[in-house]
Amino acid sequence: MNDMVPKTVMAFLVNKTKNMAQRELVAALYNENIDLKQLLDEDEATVKKREECALMVKSLTKSL
């Protein structure tokens, strides 16, 4: 019991803080004039890596 109580209290505090921070960040995001499309766009390096992986999968599948 001595071990569980502090861990439980900390878990509640961390979860509540996380939820409050997320709420505040989302509210700030919607209140400001930020282009959401730009935020949601994939990074060019990620797109290139994903396309290379798709080609590798296609090549490996063909070789099987």
VENUR-V343835 format. One record per helix or strand of 3 or more residues. SS is the DSSP state (A for helix, B for strand). FROM is the first residue (numbers start at 1). LEN is the number of residues. Records with the same first field share a line. If there is no record, write none. Layout:
SS->FROM-LEN ; FROM-LEN
This chain:
A->2-30 ; 36-5 ; 44-20
